[in-house]
Amino acid sequence: METIISNKFLKLDFDKESNCLISIWQTINDMRDSDYQRLFLKYYEAVEKLKPTYILINAADAQYAIPVDTQRWVNQQVYPLYEKLGVKKMAIVMSEYFVAQLSFEQVAEEIEVPGMEVEYFISQKKAMQWFKEE
């Protein structure tokens, strides 16, 4: 496992063996939207560079509620990339914070990537097990 990014809001690990990018989001509820977008762009650049087959988004500790306009912006950025790279599965570990979780779900509901499965989990361990099921 290689750590790609590690700061107080986002940790990105890449498992070369399974070709899985693991993002751990620890955003705060009063984060500025511009700061979230900069953070997201770092995530996007890592996806583009590493070309993962599997993506795990661990939002268990994410508190930031993504505004609707930013949700649209995220979708416009990342979903075409997921399709281009042929991402097979994306697992989302749900936030304990209701409003933040709702915003993550709203972003995920817009997913229209042919051939990519999306599932929600309560733990990272269960999400990783799902990736191994084919």
BABA-832003 format. One line per field, with one value per atom (N, C-alpha, C): residue in three letters; residue number from 1; z, x, y; atom name. Coordinates in pm, whole numbers. Example, Ala and Ser with C-alpha at 12.3 -4.5 7.8 and 13.67 -1.06 7.14 Angstrom:
<rs>
r: c(ALA/ALA/ALA/SER/SER/SER)
k: c(1/1/1/2/2/2)
c3: c(780/780/780/708/714/787)
c1: c(1319/1230/1320/1285/1367/1290)
c2: c(-569/-450/-330/-225/-106/3)
a: c(N/CA/C/N/CA/C)
</rs>
This chain:
<rs>
r: c(MET/MET/MET/GLU/GLU/GLU/THR/THR/THR/ILE/ILE/ILE/ILE/ILE/ILE/SER/SER/SER/ASN/ASN/ASN/LYS/LYS/LYS/PHE/PHE/PHE/LEU/LEU/LEU/LYS/LYS/LYS/LEU/LEU/LEU/ASP/ASP/ASP/PHE/PHE/PHE/ASP/ASP/ASP/LYS/LYS/LYS/GLU/GLU/GLU/SER/SER/SER/ASN/ASN/ASN/CYS/CYS/CYS/LEU/LEU/LEU/ILE/ILE/ILE/SER/SER/SER/ILE/ILE/ILE/TRP/TRP/TRP/GLN/GLN/GLN/THR/THR/THR/ILE/ILE/ILE/ASN/ASN/ASN/ASP/ASP/ASP/MET/MET/MET/ARG/ARG/ARG/ASP/ASP/ASP/SER/SER/SER/ASP/ASP/ASP/TYR/TYR/TYR/GLN/GLN/GLN/ARG/ARG/ARG/LEU/LEU/LEU/PHE/PHE/PHE/LEU/LEU/LEU/LYS/LYS/LYS/TYR/TYR/TYR/TYR/TYR/TYR/GLU/GLU/GLU/ALA/ALA/ALA/VAL/VAL/VAL/GLU/GLU/GLU/LYS/LYS/LYS/LEU/LEU/LEU/LYS/LYS/LYS/PRO/PRO/PRO/THR/THR/THR/TYR/TYR/TYR/ILE/ILE/ILE/LEU/LEU/LEU/ILE/ILE/ILE/ASN/ASN/ASN/ALA/ALA/ALA/ALA/ALA/ALA/ASP/ASP/ASP/ALA/ALA/ALA/GLN/GLN/GLN/TYR/TYR/TYR/ALA/ALA/ALA/ILE/ILE/ILE/PRO/PRO/PRO/VAL/VAL/VAL/ASP/ASP/ASP/THR/THR/THR/GLN/GLN/GLN/ARG/ARG/ARG/TRP/TRP/TRP/VAL/VAL/VAL/ASN/ASN/ASN/GLN/GLN/GLN/GLN/GLN/GLN/VAL/VAL/VAL/TYR/TYR/TYR/PRO/PRO/PRO/LEU/LEU/LEU/TYR/TYR/TYR/GLU/GLU/GLU/LYS/LYS/LYS/LEU/LEU/LEU/GLY/GLY/GLY/VAL/VAL/VAL/LYS/LYS/LYS/LYS/LYS/LYS/MET/MET/MET/ALA/ALA/ALA/ILE/ILE/ILE/VAL/VAL/VAL/MET/MET/MET/SER/SER/SER/GLU/GLU/GLU/TYR/TYR/TYR/PHE/PHE/PHE/VAL/VAL/VAL/ALA/ALA/ALA/GLN/GLN/GLN/LEU/LEU/LEU/SER/SER/SER/PHE/PHE/PHE/GLU/GLU/GLU/GLN/GLN/GLN/VAL/VAL/VAL/ALA/ALA/ALA/GLU/GLU/GLU/GLU/GLU/GLU/ILE/ILE/ILE/GLU/GLU/GLU/VAL/VAL/VAL/PRO/PRO/PRO/GLY/GLY/GLY/MET/MET/MET/GLU/GLU/GLU/VAL/VAL/VAL/GLU/GLU/GLU/TYR/TYR/TYR/PHE/PHE/PHE/ILE/ILE/ILE/SER/SER/SER/GLN/GLN/GLN/LYS/LYS/LYS/LYS/LYS/LYS/ALA/ALA/ALA/MET/MET/MET/GLN/GLN/GLN/TRP/TRP/TRP/PHE/PHE/PHE/LYS/LYS/LYS/GLU/GLU/GLU/GLU/GLU/GLU)
k: c(1/1/1/2/2/2/3/3/3/4/4/4/5/5/5/6/6/6/7/7/7/8/8/8/9/9/9/10/10/10/11/11/11/12/12/12/13/13/13/14/14/14/15/15/15/16/16/16/17/17/17/18/18/18/19/19/19/20/20/20/21/21/21/22/22/22/23/23/23/24/24/24/25/25/25/26/26/26/27/27/27/28/28/28/29/29/29/30/30/30/31/31/31/32/32/32/33/33/33/34/34/34/35/35/35/36/36/36/37/37/37/38/38/38/39/39/39/40/40/40/41/41/41/42/42/42/43/43/43/44/44/44/45/45/45/46/46/46/47/47/47/48/48/48/49/49/49/50/50/50/51/51/51/52/52/52/53/53/53/54/54/54/55/55/55/56/56/56/57/57/57/58/58/58/59/59/59/60/60/60/61/61/61/62/62/62/63/63/63/64/64/64/65/65/65/66/66/66/67/67/67/68/68/68/69/69/69/70/70/70/71/71/71/72/72/72/73/73/73/74/74/74/75/75/75/76/76/76/77/77/77/78/78/78/79/79/79/80/80/80/81/81/81/82/82/82/83/83/83/84/84/84/85/85/85/86/86/86/87/87/87/88/88/88/89/89/89/90/90/90/91/91/91/92/92/92/93/93/93/94/94/94/95/95/95/96/96/96/97/97/97/98/98/98/99/99/99/100/100/100/101/101/101/102/102/102/103/103/103/104/104/104/105/105/105/106/106/106/107/107/107/108/108/108/109/109/109/110/110/110/111/111/111/112/112/112/113/113/113/114/114/114/115/115/115/116/116/116/117/117/117/118/118/118/119/119/119/120/120/120/121/121/121/122/122/122/123/123/123/124/124/124/125/125/125/126/126/126/127/127/127/128/128/128/129/129/129/130/130/130/131/131/131/132/132/132/133/133/133/134/134/134)
c3: c(0/0/0/-93/-105/-74/14/45/-59/-126/-232/-178/-94/-31/115/202/342/403/429/502/599/667/771/717/587/530/437/381/282/288/287/275/156/66/-50/-44/-47/-52/-180/-238/-359/-336/-358/-347/-488/-527/-663/-693/-594/-613/-657/-594/-629/-721/-752/-835/-776/-646/-572/-512/-537/-476/-358/-242/-119/-76/-71/-25/108/204/336/355/356/365/510/561/698/699/613/599/721/742/854/802/891/845/801/851/811/709/634/529/420/364/251/125/42/-80/-169/-175/-258/-207/-75/-19/-55/-50/-88/-235/-320/-462/-488/-418/-433/-388/-279/-228/-330/-385/-483/-607/-649/-766/-742/-618/-585/-599/-555/-571/-719/-797/-941/-1010/-977/-1037/-1004/-882/-842/-921/-937/-1015/-1158/-1215/-1353/-1371/-1274/-1282/-1256/-1156/-1110/-1188/-1247/-1327/-1251/-1136/-1057/-1122/-1093/-1134/-1029/-903/-790/-713/-668/-590/-463/-350/-221/-169/-141/-83/60/154/295/348/362/409/552/625/760/851/833/919/847/727/652/712/739/797/700/596/502/417/416/332/198/94/-38/-97/-125/-185/-322/-360/-485/-606/-614/-728/-733/-618/-613/-647/-607/-644/-797/-863/-1010/-1068/-1012/-1059/-1044/-928/-903/-1008/-1030/-1127/-1267/-1306/-1439/-1454/-1345/-1350/-1351/-1254/-1226/-1302/-1327/-1387/-1530/-1612/-1743/-1731/-1629/-1607/-1566/-1475/-1435/-1557/-1643/-1763/-1854/-1878/-1965/-1914/-1783/-1724/-1706/-1719/-1704/-1560/-1466/-1325/-1314/-1248/-1239/-1119/-1004/-881/-799/-738/-643/-516/-405/-275/-194/-127/-45/98/189/332/384/437/471/590/582/690/806/926/1045/1058/979/986/877/918/827/707/728/618/522/575/489/410/475/405/294/323/222/99/120/5/-74/-5/-76/-158/-100/-172/-295/-282/-395/-508/-473/-576/-643/-562/-616/-698/-664/-739/-884/-911/-1046/-1132/-1075/-1147/-1266/-1380/-1501/-1576/-1517/-1577/-1618/-1749/-1795/-1742/-1687/-1641/-1501/-1435/-1300/-1197/-1101/-991/-875/-803/-685/-570/-456/-337/-215/-112/13/123/214/322/453/562/694/743/671/711/587/602/493/467/573/559/468/489/406/262/243/107/35/104/42/7/90/60/-68/-85/-204/-332/-326/-443/-490/-396/-429/-490/-478/-536/-685/-768/-913/-971)
c1: c(85/0/90/63/141/52/99/24/59/-43/-27/-42/-143/-169/-206/-157/-197/-197/-317/-329/-447/-483/-585/-725/-749/-881/-894/-782/-787/-661/-684/-573/-603/-508/-522/-415/-460/-370/-399/-294/-311/-252/-335/-291/-267/-140/-105/-152/-143/-179/-325/-414/-557/-602/-512/-542/-658/-650/-756/-707/-781/-753/-847/-790/-867/-855/-970/-969/-1043/-979/-1039/-1060/-1188/-1226/-1258/-1190/-1212/-1239/-1330/-1363/-1439/-1432/-1503/-1629/-1727/-1856/-1851/-1758/-1753/-1642/-1606/-1504/-1556/-1467/-1505/-1517/-1612/-1633/-1509/-1441/-1320/-1212/-1202/-1105/-1144/-1274/-1319/-1288/-1311/-1284/-1135/-1049/-904/-867/-927/-904/-953/-1069/-1124/-1034/-978/-890/-766/-717/-605/-647/-768/-823/-834/-889/-907/-773/-672/-540/-483/-506/-457/-530/-661/-737/-684/-665/-618/-480/-393/-256/-249/-323/-310/-398/-506/-597/-646/-712/-758/-876/-885/-1000/-1109/-1068/-1160/-1133/-1241/-1230/-1311/-1247/-1315/-1315/-1433/-1447/-1494/-1404/-1438/-1476/-1607/-1660/-1712/-1670/-1721/-1700/-1590/-1562/-1578/-1636/-1658/-1776/-1757/-1862/-1914/-1838/-1873/-1992/-2097/-2214/-2187/-2172/-2135/-2254/-2238/-2349/-2388/-2514/-2567/-2484/-2443/-2362/-2229/-2171/-2044/-2066/-2180/-2212/-2214/-2277/-2283/-2142/-2062/-1925/-1844/-1855/-1785/-1826/-1957/-2006/-1954/-1951/-1901/-1753/-1679/-1535/-1502/-1557/-1505/-1572/-1700/-1765/-1720/-1695/-1636/-1498/-1423/-1292/-1307/-1401/-1424/-1460/-1544/-1583/-1464/-1386/-1268/-1169/-1151/-1055/-1110/-1240/-1300/-1307/-1334/-1349/-1464/-1440/-1541/-1634/-1575/-1655/-1613/-1714/-1687/-1766/-1696/-1757/-1753/-1863/-1870/-1901/-1809/-1831/-1901/-2020/-2109/-2060/-2093/-2062/-2157/-2108/-2192/-2272/-2238/-2303/-2410/-2535/-2648/-2641/-2619/-2621/-2506/-2389/-2275/-2304/-2361/-2393/-2494/-2594/-2694/-2630/-2535/-2470/-2384/-2318/-2241/-2336/-2452/-2549/-2602/-2625/-2675/-2573/-2446/-2341/-2342/-2347/-2341/-2465/-2580/-2703/-2693/-2608/-2592/-2498/-2444/-2347/-2414/-2358/-2402/-2278/-2211/-2091/-2120/-2130/-2159/-2058/-2111/-2026/-1968/-1997/-1943/-2052/-2022/-2114/-2081/-2183/-2166/-2244/-2178/-2243/-2204/-2291/-2267/-2238/-2148/-2107/-2096/-2095/-2078/-1935/-1852/-1712/-1623/-1500/-1403/-1371/-1368/-1338/-1440/-1569/-1674/-1664/-1629/-1613/-1499/-1389/-1274/-1309/-1389/-1432/-1517/-1601/-1687/-1603/-1491/-1407/-1356/-1336/-1281/-1384/-1512/-1620/-1630/-1626/-1639/-1748)
c2: c(-118/0/124/212/335/455/543/665/771/822/920/1062/1082/1212/1185/1271/1261/1399/1449/1576/1564/1670/1657/1632/1654/1636/1515/1470/1363/1277/1146/1053/962/950/863/756/632/516/439/384/303/166/64/-74/-126/-135/-177/-319/-406/-546/-562/-489/-499/-385/-293/-176/-97/-72/-6/126/232/363/381/404/422/568/635/774/782/845/863/1012/1051/1192/1227/1330/1375/1525/1565/1707/1757/1887/1949/2017/2035/2086/2232/2311/2452/2480/2379/2393/2486/2565/2651/2566/2601/2526/2528/2640/2649/2554/2537/2442/2298/2267/2134/2107/2205/2185/2162/2234/2210/2069/2026/1891/1787/1811/1719/1711/1823/1822/1736/1732/1644/1497/1469/1334/1300/1390/1370/1341/1422/1402/1265/1218/1086/977/990/892/889/1005/1015/950/973/920/769/722/583/485/534/451/327/346/231/158/30/-50/-40/-24/-16/113/175/299/283/309/308/450/501/634/615/638/623/761/780/909/899/796/773/894/966/1081/1214/1211/1335/1410/1539/1621/1727/1756/1862/1821/1902/1879/1948/1871/1924/1999/2130/2207/2152/2173/2119/2160/2286/2331/2257/2233/2160/2013/1957/1819/1806/1900/1898/1908/1999/2019/1890/1825/1698/1596/1582/1484/1512/1637/1673/1643/1649/1625/1476/1404/1271/1157/1164/1049/1021/1123/1092/1025/1064/1002/856/827/688/603/658/582/561/665/656/552/544/452/311/295/162/116/209/171/72/-42/-148/-133/-96/-87/34/97/204/173/168/144/272/302/422/380/413/388/513/494/605/687/816/910/890/915/912/1041/1140/1271/1278/1287/1274/1367/1495/1591/1563/1532/1499/1372/1271/1146/1170/1252/1283/1346/1436/1501/1402/1308/1204/1116/1082/1000/1073/1203/1280/1283/1295/1291/1153/1048/911/876/934/905/950/1045/1098/1014/909/827/759/783/717/671/573/519/375/351/216/114/4/-104/-86/27/49/25/-63/-89/4/48/132/70/56/1/84/84/154/53/91/0/77/0/62/49/-27/-40/-55/-12/-26/-173/-252/-395/-464/-435/-496/-449/-323/-270/-341/-362/-429/-575/-640/-777/-779/-679/-670/-660/-588/-577/-714/-804/-935/-1028/-993/-1075/-1041/-1138/-1114/-1199)
a: c(N/CA/C/N/CA/C/N/CA/C/N/CA/C/N/CA/C/N/CA/C/N/CA/C/N/CA/C/N/CA/C/N/CA/C/N/CA/C/N/CA/C/N/CA/C/N/CA/C/N/CA/C/N/CA/C/N/CA/C/N/CA/C/N/CA/C/N/CA/C/N/CA/C/N/CA/C/N/CA/C/N/CA/C/N/CA/C/N/CA/C/N/CA/C/N/CA/C/N/CA/C/N/CA/C/N/CA/C/N/CA/C/N/CA/C/N/CA/C/N/CA/C/N/CA/C/N/CA/C/N/CA/C/N/CA/C/N/CA/C/N/CA/C/N/CA/C/N/CA/C/N/CA/C/N/CA/C/N/CA/C/N/CA/C/N/CA/C/N/CA/C/N/CA/C/N/CA/C/N/CA/C/N/CA/C/N/CA/C/N/CA/C/N/CA/C/N/CA/C/N/CA/C/N/CA/C/N/CA/C/N/CA/C/N/CA/C/N/CA/C/N/CA/C/N/CA/C/N/CA/C/N/CA/C/N/CA/C/N/CA/C/N/CA/C/N/CA/C/N/CA/C/N/CA/C/N/CA/C/N/CA/C/N/CA/C/N/CA/C/N/CA/C/N/CA/C/N/CA/C/N/CA/C/N/CA/C/N/CA/C/N/CA/C/N/CA/C/N/CA/C/N/CA/C/N/CA/C/N/CA/C/N/CA/C/N/CA/C/N/CA/C/N/CA/C/N/CA/C/N/CA/C/N/CA/C/N/CA/C/N/CA/C/N/CA/C/N/CA/C/N/CA/C/N/CA/C/N/CA/C/N/CA/C/N/CA/C/N/CA/C/N/CA/C/N/CA/C/N/CA/C/N/CA/C/N/CA/C/N/CA/C/N/CA/C/N/CA/C/N/CA/C/N/CA/C/N/CA/C/N/CA/C/N/CA/C/N/CA/C/N/CA/C/N/CA/C/N/CA/C/N/CA/C/N/CA/C/N/CA/C/N/CA/C/N/CA/C/N/CA/C/N/CA/C/N/CA/C/N/CA/C/N/CA/C/N/CA/C)
</rs>
